[in-house]
Amino acid sequence: MEYILGYKGFIILLGVTFVISYKLAKGEIISGQKSSYIGRKVNHLNSNSNVVKSIQSEDGDIIDCVYIYKQPAFDHPALKDHIIQMTPTYDPNGETVTTGSADTETSTTVMASQIWRKNGSCPERTIPVRRIHNSNSFEGYGRKQPSFYHRVKQLNDIKQPNLQQPNHSKAILLTVGYMFSGAKGDIKVWNPSVESDDEYSTSRVSLQSGPYYDFESIESGWAVNPSVYGDRKTRLFVYWTADASKTTGCFDVTCPGFVQVSNEIALGAAIYPISNPNGLPYQITIYLFKDPDTGNWWMQYGEKINVGYWPPKLFSLLPSGAESAEWGGEVYSSKLENPPHTATAMGNGHFPDYISGNSGSVKRIRILDNSRTLKFPEWVYSYTDEYNCYGVDYVGDYIVDPEFYFGGPGRNHLCP
């Protein structure tokens, strides 16, 4: 069995050396990631010694096929002697309870794919890694800005304070109250407008545990995120944090943590095609689930591709299960709440539209609980931070399988 040793980092600031510590129990990565660390990280990812093959995508991306044991995950101190789990120990889709007829488990929307696959594929025992250009070398690169609790506006009867995050506006469907071991959904793919380079818009499935000031979460879906990806294309992402993004976590493999095993999917790669209001709807199916034998939290893409997993050593609470599950959108901007509001859109920039489907949406909403059956949640609540900017519409009546619609333009005459 091959292993790769983790690293111990240090930085020098104004001539004073600080020894950086980490907590294995919570899986904290080195804090204070400066540009020198980013440079080392980029060099590690792009090192010729780790790359078996490179694929030039027609959208401008370069996908490097990296030896599976040389991937960034193993730079994490908690994963020093980690043994890769190549496949889950069970089929998470094996036991399913539908809300109506069995036909509801077969999606009629066309599945989106990744553009780079048109020009090649990665060999076995390698993983596709989107090449990172060292243009965004700053502290916390690839990590969300941390958020802390502020005033409660709407969620008076739901004690889930980590939904109230400054600079983060959510429009979500939420379920709480159980120790979940999985969440799944079909997410419609759009390309929303993002106003500033330091803002982003995502549509995703998320699992969380812990208090608002130190919560742990994993999530996956699609994002338009110029600060991480350098453009405004719609891209597949995963994200994790063990401390509300204060010092840990990142998108994709921009920091150690997520262990990838699939040679078919590149995290951060562009998704194609995109839904068109006058054309076909396209979606991605995301399933986050815990392996009961290893405790690894897997991300499955498109019903059958197990992309990779977050090892339980990264967390302290999630190994026991997730306290809440979310489906929907999130916008990050420093221009929220106070005018002028950001014009960064959520979904496709339209408010929820169940009739035509011309908005962000999640269908076939499922959770996995202790019963080990994949089913619609027993209880859900739709919520939005800024209803005049980004709306929500949960459709559960007179329909075989409930659906969730969300999104909005951001700044408008009701959200100045």
C-alpha positions in Angstrom: 0.0 0.0 0.0 1.3 3.4 -0.9 1.3 6.4 1.4 2.2 10.0 1.1 3.3 12.0 4.1 1.4 15.2 5.1 3.2 18.5 5.5 3.9 20.9 8.3 3.7 24.4 7.2 5.0 27.7 8.5 4.9 31.3 7.4 7.0 34.3 8.2 5.2 37.6 8.7 7.2 40.9 9.3 10.2 38.9 10.5 8.3 37.1 13.2 7.9 33.4 12.9 4.7 31.8 14.1 4.5 28.0 14.5 1.1 26.9 13.1 -0.8 24.3 15.0 -3.6 22.1 13.9 -6.2 19.9 15.6 -6.5 16.4 14.2 -9.8 15.8 15.9 -11.5 18.6 13.9 -9.3 18.2 10.9 -8.1 21.8 10.9 -5.8 22.7 8.1 -3.0 25.2 8.5 -4.5 28.7 9.2 -3.3 31.9 7.7 -2.8 30.5 4.2 -0.7 33.2 2.5 0.3 33.5 -1.1 3.5 31.5 -0.5 1.3 28.6 0.6 -0.9 29.0 -2.5 2.2 29.0 -4.7 3.3 25.7 -3.1 -0.2 24.3 -3.5 -0.4 25.3 -7.2 3.1 23.9 -7.8 2.1 20.6 -6.1 -1.1 20.3 -8.3 0.7 21.2 -11.5 3.9 19.3 -10.8 5.0 17.3 -13.9 6.1 14.5 -11.7 2.5 14.0 -10.5 0.8 14.4 -14.0 0.4 11.4 -16.2 -1.5 13.2 -19.0 -2.9 16.6 -19.8 -6.1 17.3 -21.7 -6.8 20.7 -23.3 -10.6 21.4 -23.0 -12.3 23.5 -25.7 -13.4 25.9 -23.0 -9.8 26.8 -22.2 -9.4 24.6 -19.1 -6.4 22.2 -18.8 -7.2 19.0 -17.1 -4.3 17.1 -15.6 -4.5 13.4 -14.9 -2.8 13.1 -11.5 -1.7 9.8 -9.9 -4.4 9.0 -7.4 -2.0 8.7 -4.4 -0.4 12.1 -5.4 -3.6 14.1 -5.0 -3.8 17.2 -2.7 -5.9 15.4 -0.1 -3.0 13.6 1.4 -1.3 16.9 2.3 -3.8 17.1 5.2 -2.1 16.1 8.5 -5.2 14.1 9.5 -4.8 12.0 6.4 -1.1 11.1 6.8 -1.6 7.4 6.6 -5.0 7.3 4.9 -5.9 4.2 2.8 -8.1 5.1 -0.2 -11.5 3.6 -0.3 -12.1 3.1 -4.0 -15.9 2.3 -3.8 -18.6 2.5 -1.1 -19.3 -0.6 0.8 -22.9 -0.6 -0.2 -25.3 0.7 -2.9 -26.8 3.9 -1.4 -29.6 3.8 -4.0 -30.5 0.2 -3.2 -33.4 0.9 -0.9 -35.8 3.7 -2.0 -39.2 4.8 -0.8 -41.0 7.0 -3.3 -43.7 9.6 -2.6 -45.9 8.1 -5.3 -45.5 5.7 -8.1 -42.2 4.1 -8.9 -42.0 6.3 -12.0 -41.0 9.3 -9.8 -37.6 7.8 -9.4 -36.8 8.2 -13.1 -36.0 11.8 -14.0 -37.2 13.2 -17.3 -34.7 16.1 -17.4 -31.6 15.7 -19.5 -28.3 15.2 -17.5 -25.6 17.8 -18.1 -22.0 16.7 -18.5 -18.5 18.2 -18.5 -17.0 19.9 -21.6 -13.4 18.5 -21.2 -14.6 14.9 -21.7 -15.1 15.7 -25.4 -11.3 15.9 -25.8 -10.1 12.9 -23.8 -10.2 10.9 -20.6 -7.9 10.1 -17.7 -6.4 6.6 -17.3 -7.2 4.3 -14.4 -5.5 5.0 -11.1 -5.4 8.7 -11.9 -7.9 11.5 -11.2 -8.7 14.6 -13.3 -7.6 17.8 -11.7 -8.4 21.2 -13.2 -5.2 23.1 -13.5 -5.0 26.1 -11.1 -3.4 29.3 -12.3 -1.6 31.3 -9.6 -3.6 34.5 -10.1 -5.7 34.4 -6.9 -2.9 33.9 -4.3 -4.4 35.4 -1.2 -5.2 34.3 2.3 -8.0 31.7 2.5 -8.0 31.1 -1.3 -10.7 28.6 -2.2 -12.5 29.0 1.1 -15.8 30.8 1.8 -15.7 34.0 3.9 -16.6 33.1 7.5 -20.0 34.2 8.7 -21.4 34.8 12.1 -24.9 35.1 13.5 -26.8 38.4 13.1 -30.3 39.5 13.7 -33.1 37.0 13.1 -35.6 38.4 10.6 -37.8 35.6 9.5 -36.8 32.3 11.1 -38.4 33.0 14.5 -39.8 29.5 15.0 -36.9 27.5 13.6 -33.9 27.3 15.9 -31.2 27.0 13.2 -29.2 30.2 13.6 -26.4 29.3 11.2 -28.9 30.1 8.4 -28.5 33.8 9.3 -25.0 34.7 7.9 -23.8 38.1 7.0 -22.8 38.4 3.3 -24.5 35.1 2.5 -28.1 35.1 1.2 -29.8 31.8 1.0 -33.1 30.6 -0.6 -33.4 27.0 0.6 -35.6 24.1 1.5 -34.6 22.8 5.0 -35.2 19.8 7.1 -34.0 19.2 10.6 -34.5 17.0 13.6 -32.8 13.7 12.6 -29.3 12.4 12.3 -29.2 12.2 8.5 -26.8 10.0 6.7 -27.6 11.3 3.2 -29.3 13.9 1.0 -30.0 13.9 -2.7 -31.5 16.1 -5.4 -31.8 16.9 -9.1 -30.5 20.5 -9.5 -31.4 22.4 -12.7 -28.3 23.9 -14.3 -28.2 27.6 -15.1 -25.6 30.3 -15.6 -26.6 33.3 -13.4 -25.0 36.7 -13.7 -22.4 37.4 -11.0 -21.8 41.2 -10.7 -18.4 41.3 -9.0 -15.3 39.1 -9.1 -15.4 38.5 -5.3 -19.0 37.3 -5.4 -20.5 33.9 -6.2 -23.8 32.1 -6.8 -24.4 28.4 -6.1 -27.2 25.9 -6.3 -26.5 22.9 -4.2 -27.3 20.1 -1.7 -25.8 20.5 1.8 -25.5 18.6 5.0 -24.7 20.4 8.3 -24.0 19.8 12.0 -23.0 22.0 14.9 -23.7 25.4 16.3 -24.0 28.5 14.1 -20.5 29.8 15.2 -18.7 26.6 14.5 -20.8 24.4 12.2 -19.5 21.6 10.0 -20.8 21.1 6.5 -20.4 19.4 3.3 -22.1 20.4 0.0 -22.0 19.9 -3.7 -23.7 21.3 -6.8 -22.9 24.0 -9.4 -21.3 27.4 -8.9 -20.4 30.6 -10.8 -17.4 31.7 -8.7 -14.9 34.1 -10.4 -12.6 34.4 -7.4 -12.0 30.6 -7.4 -12.3 29.7 -11.0 -11.2 32.9 -12.8 -14.3 33.2 -15.0 -18.1 33.1 -15.0 -18.8 29.6 -16.3 -21.1 27.3 -14.4 -18.9 24.6 -12.8 -19.3 21.5 -10.7 -18.1 21.9 -7.1 -17.8 20.3 -3.7 -17.2 22.2 -0.5 -16.5 21.4 3.1 -15.7 23.1 6.4 -15.1 22.0 10.0 -15.5 25.4 11.7 -17.9 27.6 9.7 -15.1 28.4 7.2 -13.1 30.3 9.8 -9.9 28.4 9.1 -10.8 25.2 7.5 -12.4 24.0 4.2 -12.4 24.9 0.6 -13.9 24.4 -2.8 -12.9 21.2 -4.7 -9.2 20.4 -4.2 -7.9 23.9 -3.6 -6.9 22.6 -0.1 -6.3 19.1 1.3 -9.3 17.2 2.5 -11.6 15.7 -0.2 -10.3 12.4 -1.5 -11.2 11.8 -5.1 -11.4 8.3 -6.7 -13.2 8.8 -10.0 -11.2 9.3 -13.2 -14.4 10.6 -15.0 -15.3 13.8 -13.2 -13.1 16.9 -12.7 -14.1 19.0 -9.8 -14.3 22.7 -10.8 -14.7 21.8 -14.5 -17.4 23.5 -16.6 -20.8 21.9 -17.0 -22.4 21.6 -20.4 -25.0 22.2 -21.7 -26.8 24.9 -19.7 -30.6 25.1 -19.4 -32.4 27.4 -21.8 -35.9 28.9 -21.1 -36.8 28.2 -24.7 -35.0 24.9 -25.0 -34.2 21.7 -23.1 -33.8 21.7 -19.3 -30.6 20.3 -18.0 -29.7 19.1 -14.5 -27.1 17.5 -12.4 -28.0 14.8 -9.8 -26.0 15.2 -6.5 -26.1 12.6 -3.7 -24.2 13.1 -0.5 -24.2 10.0 1.8 -22.2 8.4 4.6 -20.7 4.9 4.3 -21.9 3.1 7.4 -18.7 0.9 7.6 -16.0 3.5 7.0 -17.7 6.7 8.0 -16.6 8.4 4.8 -19.0 11.0 3.4 -19.3 10.3 -0.4 -20.3 12.6 -3.2 -22.1 10.7 -6.0 -22.7 12.4 -9.4 -25.4 11.5 -11.9 -26.8 8.4 -10.1 -23.7 6.2 -10.6 -20.4 8.0 -10.5 -18.9 8.0 -6.9 -16.6 11.0 -7.3 -14.9 10.8 -3.9 -15.4 11.4 -0.2 -14.6 13.4 2.9 -12.9 11.2 5.5 -14.5 11.4 9.0 -11.1 12.6 10.5 -11.8 16.0 9.0 -14.7 16.5 11.4 -15.8 16.0 15.0 -19.6 16.1 14.6 -20.5 14.9 11.1 -19.1 11.4 11.8 -22.2 10.9 14.0 -24.5 12.2 11.2 -25.9 15.5 9.9 -28.4 17.5 11.9 -29.9 19.3 8.9 -30.1 19.1 5.2 -30.6 21.9 2.7 -31.5 22.2 -1.0 -31.4 25.5 -2.9 -29.3 28.5 -3.7 -26.7 30.7 -2.0 -25.3 34.1 -3.0 -22.2 35.6 -1.5 -21.6 39.3 -1.6 -20.5 42.1 0.6 -23.4 44.1 -0.8 -26.3 42.4 0.9 -29.1 43.9 3.1 -28.1 47.5 2.6 -28.6 49.4 -0.7 -27.3 49.2 -3.3 -27.8 45.5 -3.2 -25.7 43.2 -5.4 -27.2 42.3 -8.8 -25.7 38.9 -8.6 -28.5 36.5 -9.5 -29.5 33.2 -8.0 -30.8 30.3 -10.1 -31.2 31.9 -13.5 -32.1 35.4 -12.2 -35.8 34.8 -12.2 -38.1 34.5 -9.2 -39.5 31.0 -8.5 -41.7 29.9 -11.4 -43.4 26.5 -11.0 -45.6 26.9 -14.0 -42.9 27.3 -16.7 -40.0 26.0 -14.7 -38.0 29.1 -15.7 -36.1 29.5 -12.4 -33.8 27.6 -10.1 -35.2 24.3 -9.0 -34.5 21.0 -7.2 -36.5 17.9 -7.8 -36.6 14.4 -6.5 -35.6 15.7 -3.1 -34.5 12.8 -0.9 -32.9 12.2 2.5 -31.3 9.1 4.0 -31.9 8.5 7.7 -31.4 5.7 10.2 -34.0 3.6 8.4 -31.5 3.3 5.6 -34.2 4.2 3.0 -33.9 7.0 0.5 -37.1 9.0 0.9 -38.7 12.4 0.8 -38.2 14.2 4.2 -41.0 13.9 6.7 -40.8 17.6 7.4 -39.5 20.5 5.3 -39.5 24.3 5.6 -38.8 26.8 2.8 -36.8 29.8 3.8 -35.2 32.9 2.2 -33.0 35.5 3.8 -34.1 38.3 1.4 -37.6 37.5 -0.1 -37.6 40.7 -2.2 -34.3 39.7 -3.7 -34.4 35.9 -3.9 -37.6 33.9 -3.6 -38.7 30.4 -2.6 -41.7 28.3 -3.6 -42.2 24.8 -2.2 -44.8 22.9 -4.3 -46.1 19.9 -2.3 -49.8 19.8 -3.0 -51.5 18.1 -5.9 -48.2 16.8 -7.2 -46.8 13.2 -7.0 -43.3 14.3 -6.0 -42.8 17.6 -4.2 -40.6 20.2 -5.9 -38.7 23.3 -4.8 -38.3 26.4 -6.9 -36.0 29.3 -5.9 -34.0 32.3 -7.1 -34.1 35.9 -8.1 -32.2 38.8 -9.7 -30.8 40.3 -6.6 -31.1 44.1 -7.0 -34.5 45.1 -8.4 -37.2 47.8 -7.6 -38.2 45.8 -4.5 -34.6 45.1 -3.5 -32.8 48.4 -4.2 
